[in-house]
């Protein structure tokens, strides 16, 4: 069970890292620091969107329209932190204590 706990924590950490990269990259694109006409930037942006859109889409369907502000990443980020903390608090179940 320790391996399952560690695998879940690694997956959550990878999702957290990808979300942080996506959020920072969206800011840099909106402030025109990064340009989507550059092939590497466009590929990175497309890849992050393809990975994270299945996570964001169900949240976007539930959230009300916020005037052009996408709150789905914030909600997913908070849920990710809650799940991570719940796993840590219940680590004894996985580790056999």
HUMO-V528186 format. One record per pair of residues at least 12 apart in sequence whose C-alpha atoms are under 7 Angstrom apart, sorted by the first residue. I is the first residue (numbers start at 1). J is the second residue. D is the distance in whole Angstrom. If there is no record, write none. Layout:
# HUMO-V528186
i	j	d
I	J	D
I	J	D
This chain:
# HUMO-V528186
i	j	d
1	94	5
1	95	6
2	94	6
2	95	5
5	94	6
22	48	6
56	72	6
56	73	7
59	72	6
60	72	6
